[in-house]
Amino acid sequence: MDSITLKAHAKINLGLDVLGKREDGYHLVKMVMQSLSLCDELEMERIPEDEILLTTDVSGLPCDESNLVYKAVALMKKTYGIQEGVKMHLQKNIPMAAGLAGGSSDCAAALKGASKLFGLDLSIEELQQLGVKLGADVPYCLMGKTALSEGIGEVLSPLADLPDCHILLAKPPFDVSTKTVYQKVDSLSDYSHPDIDGMMEALRTQDLEGVCKRLGNVLESVTKEDYPLIGELEKSMLECDAIGSMMSGSGPTVFGIFSEEDRAKAAKDLIEKQVAGCSVHLTRPV
């Protein structure tokens, strides 16, 4: 195989609980993850020169060794002693710094692509062992779909699929610092834990309303405090008949789950009119 094009899917957290913190600074989590049809596209071509060439359609996005796509190929080459190189182009559709794992998903796609281009044909488990060295979300992004994520994010268990629905994403025109959000959670003496086990049961019985009733993210309370627009976006989605709405990851993207596409489109139109610079996408679970 000389070339390949891969899709790198966005993800949301349907549930995110923080259970503690390890001595190395990583947080112990229990999360329900869901991949979405919204995706970046990564084109990869094997070249004889021993180099990694990366371009992207986003100005200002680093294309050097600080980029996770570049790091993924570099790790693969180093681990397996590969002397050939790769030329890549990344088309970004997932909003950046949004809590949607765009960078981790791109990294996962690069690992999969390099495995195929170099004829390694590594298993998902082997790729995950490499991926966790690059980021806690990378192992999940290699697996995708609906999953329980534990440990620091690397202990994964597949779950029953999220019932078919329409998911609206709204990324406000600002970024938040994941490190700062987790530090603020660490300073809390107590916080409400989402019902992750109840959500998994609702998924098992294909009860979409039951899933939405149990949406919960312990990071949301501290991010909302600093950025009230997050709560306003949730309110707008619920007013348009979203079954549930919540912030994904450390934010700032808010998602709404809708049973009817026309209501999701109405919410999209409303938010685009209300919030200048907000990146709004209508997508579905995959």
N, C-alpha and C positions, 0 to 999 in steps of 0.2 A: 504494500500500500504506500503510495507516494503523497497523497493528500486526503484530507478529511475535514468535514464541517460538522461542528457539534453545537447543540443547544445547551445553554447554561440557565437553568430555571431559577426564578426568584422563590423565596420562601417566606412564610409568616409563622409566627408562634401563636397557636391557638391557646396555649397555656404556658406560662413561664413562672416557675417557682425557684427561689434561691434557698438552698438548704444549709449552706455554710461556706467556709473559705479554707482552702488548703494553705499550708505553710509557704508554698511557692507563689501565693497570690491569686491562683486560679479559683474561681467560685464553683462550688458544687451545685448543680442545677437538676431540675426535673421538668422537662418541657415536652409539649406535644407540637411537633413540627409538621408543616404542610407545604408541599411544593406547588407552584402555580404555572399556568401556561405562559405568563409573561416571561420572556427570556432574552438573554444576550446570545450572540452567535460568534463562535470562534472558528476561523478558518486556519488550518494548519497544513504546512507543506514541508516534507523532508528535503533537506539540502545536503550536498556532500561536504560543505565547509563546516568546521567545528565551531559554530556560533549560533546564537539565539537572536533572531530579529523579530521585533514586535512593533506593530503599528495599531492605531485605534482611530475611531472617528470622533473622539472627544478631545478637544484641545485642552491642554493642561494636565491630562492624565499621564503620569510617568510610564514610560515604556522600557525602563531599565530594570536592574536587579531588585529594585524596591517594589515592583509589580508582582502580585501573587501568581499571575500566569507565567511570567518569566521565571520566578522562583520554582514553580512546579516542574518546568522542563529542566532547569538546572539541577534540581534534586534528582530527577530521573536519570539524567546523563551521568551524574556523579555516582549514584548508587549502582548503576549497571555498566559503568565504564564505556559509555557510548561516545564514539568519536564524531559521528555525524551531527548535523545541526537541524534547526527548525526555523522556518519563516512563518509568522503568524499575523493575522489581522483580527482585531476584536471590535465587533459592533456592539455598542452599549445601548440597550433599551431599558434596563432596570435602573431606576434612579440610584445615584451613588450616595454613600453615607446615609442610608435610609432605614437601616434595620431590616433589610430584605436579603441579606447575604449575597449580594451581587458579586463582590470580590471573591468570596469563598466558592461560589458556584462556578465562576470563571476558572478558578484554580482547579476545581474538581474536573471540569471539562478538559483542561490542559493535561492533567494526569491521565485521563482516559485516552485522549488523543495520542499522547506520546507513547503510551503502552501499545497502541495499535500500529502507529507509524514505525516504531522500532522493532515490531514483531515480537514483543514481550508477552502480549496477551495475558496480563496479570488479572487475577480475580479481584472482585470488589474488595474483599477483605485485605488483600495485599496492597491495593491502592489506598485503602483507609489507613493502614499502618504508616504509609508515607504521608498521607494527607494531614494526619493529626499533628505532624511536626510543623505544618505550615499554618494551621488555624483550627480552633475547636469546632467550627461549623463545617469544615471541609469533609469529614467522614460522613456527616448526614447528607451533604450535597451530592456525594458520590452515590448514595442509595436513593434519596428522593422519596416521593409519595408521602404517606402519612406515617409518622413514626414517633415513638417515645425516645427521648434523648436524656441520658443520665450521666453521672460522673461530671466531667467538665464539658460534656457534649459528645464524647467519643463512644459511650456505651449506648448502643442503638437496638431498638426492638421494633419490627414492623407492626403497625396497627391496621385495623379495618379502615378502608378508604372513607374519607369524608364524603357524605352524600353529595350528589351533584348540586351545584348552586352557582351563583354569580358573586364574585368578590371584587369590591371596589377598593382601590388603593389611592390614598391621598398623601403625598409627601410635601409637607410645608416648605416654604422657601428659606429654611435655615437648617443647620446641622446641629447635632448634639454629640457630646463626648461620651462614648461608652464607658471609659474609665471613670469619669466624673459621676455618672449615673450610679455605677456600682459602688463607688465610694460613699455616696449619699445613702444608699440602701444599707451599707455596713454600719452607718452611724445610727440607724433606727434601732430602738430598743425592742420593737415588736412590729409585725405587720401581718396582714391577712394573707393566708396561703390559698391559692386556687385549688379547686377540687379536681385534680388531675385524674384520680382513679375514677371518679364519676363521669368525667369526660370520656375516658377510654371505654366505659360501659355504654355510654350513649353512642359512640362510634360503632361499637359491636352490634348494637340493635338498630343502627342506621337512623337514629333519632337526631335530625339536624337541629331542631329547636332545643333538645336536651344538651347538645354540644354548645350551642350559642348561650344558653343560660349559665354555662360553666366557664365561659371565657374569663381568663384572669391572668394578670401580668404584674408581678410585684414591683417591677421597675417603673410602671406607669405612674404611680402616685408621686414619685419624686420628680419625674420629668414633667408631668402636668403642672406641678407647682411652679416651675420655672417658665413653662411655655403653655399658657392657658388656651392657645389656639388648638392644641391637641384635643382638649375637651369640647371645644366648639365644633370641631370637625366630626367628632363622634355624635354630637347632638344633631348636626345636620343630616347625618346618615340615618339615624334613628327616626328623625322626623319624616324621612322618605321611606319608612317602613323596612329598614334593615332589621333582620332578626336579632342581630348582635353587632356590636362595634367595639374595637379596642385598638390600642397601640401595639405595634409589632416590635419585638426585641427591645433594645434600649431606645428606640425611636429614631426620628420623630414620625415615621409613617403611621397613619391610622388606616385600618381596614374595616369595611363593613361587609357582612354576609347577607345576601338577598336571595329569596326564593324566586323572585320574578325579575327578569332582565329589564323590563321597562322601568321598574322602580329604581334599579341600580343606575340606569341611564339618567333618570330624573335627578338622582343625587349627584351624579357626575356633573351635569349641567349646572346645578345649583352651586356646587363648590367652586367650579371654574369661574362663575360670576362673582362669588363672594370673596374669594381669596386670590389676589393677584400673585402670580409666580408659583402657584401650587401645581405640582406635577401629579396629574390624575390619570389612572389607568383602570380599565375594566378588564378583568381576567377571570379565570376559572381554576379549580383544583385539577391537578394531574397526578 
